[in-house]
Amino acid sequence: MKAAFLIIDLQNAWSRETSAKEMASAVEYINAALPLFREKKLPVVWISHADADDGVEPGTAGFEMIAGLTPEEGELHITKRYGNAFTKTELDACLKAAGVDTLILAGYCAEYCVTSTLVGADDHDYTPILYRGGIASGSTENRLAVERAHDIISYGALKKMLENG
């Protein structure tokens, strides 16, 4: 097993009154997990959504990751224009080239881009697993429904899995 950590759409443009609290909480969980991947030299992939209609394009403030998230040099950054991060991007090719077979997913929005990317991962023969505490939504009910519908892993189980992987 070789895992990668996908961090999806935790961008300024989507941090609104209804989502900001959940996004901030997800950042704490993501920052706890990042060292686990970095110490094992496992891929960390930062995925950002671009949408010209919303004015969210590379180089704009809305496109940037929310405060508290800091990609490191050499980590992969994917810009997507569809909910599913595999659609018309180099994500699959990069993960396959790195020998990845398992994806730990975190980010925003649980019921849209996170779920779409999870389904895309499954369609590309990866084992996709949601990171408990690391996903966010503008609706707590929707986030919980997504967590109930898919495989999910806690920080403690993730740490053990990566230590033994």
C-alpha positions as CSV (number, residue, x, y, z in Angstrom):
1,M,0.0,0.0,0.0
2,K,1.2,3.5,-0.9
3,A,-1.0,6.4,0.2
4,A,-1.3,10.0,-0.9
5,F,-3.0,12.9,1.0
6,L,-5.4,15.0,-1.2
7,I,-6.4,18.4,0.2
8,I,-9.3,19.7,-1.8
9,D,-10.6,23.2,-2.3
10,L,-9.9,24.8,1.1
11,Q,-9.7,28.2,-0.6
12,N,-10.5,31.7,0.5
13,A,-13.3,31.9,-2.1
14,W,-15.3,29.2,-0.4
15,S,-14.8,30.3,3.2
16,R,-18.1,32.0,3.9
17,E,-20.2,32.5,7.0
18,T,-21.7,29.0,6.7
19,S,-18.5,27.2,6.0
20,A,-15.7,29.1,7.8
21,K,-16.0,27.3,11.1
22,E,-16.0,23.8,9.6
23,M,-13.1,24.8,7.3
24,A,-11.0,26.1,10.2
25,S,-11.7,22.8,12.1
26,A,-10.6,20.8,9.0
27,V,-7.4,22.8,8.8
28,E,-6.5,21.6,12.4
29,Y,-7.0,18.0,11.5
30,I,-5.1,18.4,8.2
31,N,-2.2,20.0,9.9
32,A,-2.0,17.1,12.3
33,A,-1.8,14.6,9.4
34,L,0.5,16.5,7.1
35,P,3.7,15.5,9.1
36,L,2.7,11.8,8.9
37,F,2.8,12.0,5.1
38,R,5.8,14.3,4.9
39,E,8.0,12.1,7.2
40,K,7.2,9.0,5.1
41,K,7.9,11.1,1.9
42,L,4.3,10.2,0.7
43,P,2.7,12.5,-1.8
44,V,0.7,15.5,-0.6
45,V,-1.5,16.9,-3.3
46,W,-3.1,20.4,-3.0
47,I,-6.2,20.7,-5.2
48,S,-7.7,24.0,-6.0
49,H,-10.9,24.8,-7.9
50,A,-10.8,27.5,-10.6
51,D,-14.0,29.1,-11.9
52,A,-13.9,32.2,-14.1
53,D,-17.6,32.8,-13.5
54,D,-17.0,33.2,-9.8
55,G,-13.7,35.2,-10.3
56,V,-11.7,32.4,-8.8
57,E,-8.6,32.0,-10.9
58,P,-4.9,31.5,-10.2
59,G,-3.4,34.7,-9.0
60,T,-6.6,35.9,-7.3
61,A,-7.0,36.1,-3.5
62,G,-10.0,33.7,-3.7
63,F,-7.9,31.1,-5.3
64,E,-5.4,31.0,-2.4
65,M,-5.6,28.4,0.3
66,I,-7.2,29.6,3.6
67,A,-5.1,30.7,6.4
68,G,-3.3,27.9,8.3
69,L,-2.5,25.7,5.3
70,T,1.0,25.8,3.9
71,P,2.1,23.6,1.0
72,E,5.8,22.7,1.0
73,E,8.0,23.1,-2.0
74,G,7.8,20.0,-4.2
75,E,4.3,19.1,-3.2
76,L,2.0,18.6,-6.2
77,H,-0.6,21.3,-6.9
78,I,-3.6,20.5,-9.2
79,T,-5.9,23.1,-10.6
80,K,-9.3,21.7,-11.5
81,R,-12.4,23.2,-13.2
82,Y,-14.8,20.3,-12.4
83,G,-15.9,18.8,-9.1
84,N,-13.9,15.7,-9.7
85,A,-10.2,16.4,-9.4
86,F,-9.5,13.6,-11.9
87,T,-11.5,15.2,-14.7
88,K,-9.2,16.8,-17.3
89,T,-6.2,17.1,-14.9
90,E,-2.9,15.3,-14.6
91,L,-3.9,13.9,-11.1
92,D,-4.2,10.3,-12.2
93,A,-1.0,10.2,-14.1
94,C,0.9,11.8,-11.3
95,L,-0.4,9.4,-8.7
96,K,0.2,6.4,-10.9
97,A,3.7,7.5,-11.6
98,A,4.3,7.7,-7.8
99,G,3.0,4.2,-7.3
100,V,0.0,5.4,-5.2
101,D,-2.9,3.1,-4.7
102,T,-4.7,4.6,-1.6
103,L,-6.0,8.1,-1.3
104,I,-6.8,9.9,2.0
105,L,-9.2,12.8,1.1
106,A,-9.7,16.0,3.1
107,G,-11.1,19.3,2.1
108,Y,-14.2,21.3,1.1
109,C,-17.1,20.8,0.1
110,A,-17.9,17.3,1.5
111,E,-21.0,16.8,-0.6
112,Y,-19.6,18.2,-3.8
113,C,-16.0,18.2,-4.8
114,V,-14.8,15.9,-2.0
115,T,-17.4,13.3,-2.9
116,S,-16.9,13.8,-6.7
117,T,-13.2,13.2,-6.3
118,L,-13.8,10.2,-4.1
119,V,-16.0,8.6,-6.8
120,G,-13.4,9.5,-9.4
121,A,-10.7,7.9,-7.3
122,D,-12.7,4.7,-7.1
123,D,-13.3,4.9,-10.9
124,H,-9.5,5.1,-11.4
125,D,-9.0,2.0,-9.2
126,Y,-7.6,3.7,-6.1
127,T,-8.8,3.0,-2.5
128,P,-10.3,6.3,-1.4
129,I,-10.8,7.0,2.3
130,L,-12.1,10.1,3.9
131,Y,-10.1,11.7,6.7
132,R,-12.4,12.1,9.8
133,G,-12.3,15.7,10.9
134,G,-10.5,16.8,7.7
135,I,-13.6,17.4,5.5
136,A,-15.9,20.4,5.7
137,S,-19.2,21.7,4.4
138,G,-21.5,24.6,4.7
139,S,-23.9,22.2,6.3
140,T,-22.9,19.9,9.2
141,E,-25.8,17.6,8.3
142,N,-24.4,17.2,4.7
143,R,-20.8,16.5,6.0
144,L,-22.1,13.9,8.4
145,A,-24.1,12.2,5.7
146,V,-21.0,12.0,3.5
147,E,-19.0,10.6,6.4
148,R,-21.7,7.9,7.0
149,A,-21.8,7.0,3.3
150,H,-18.1,6.4,2.7
151,D,-15.1,4.7,4.3
152,I,-13.5,7.0,6.8
153,I,-10.3,7.0,8.9
154,S,-9.4,8.7,12.2
155,Y,-6.1,10.4,12.9
156,G,-5.0,7.5,15.2
157,A,-5.9,4.8,12.7
158,L,-4.2,6.8,9.9
159,K,-1.0,7.2,12.0
160,K,-0.9,3.5,12.7
161,M,-1.6,2.6,9.0
162,L,1.2,4.9,7.8
163,E,3.6,3.6,10.4
164,N,3.0,0.0,9.3
165,G,2.7,0.8,5.6
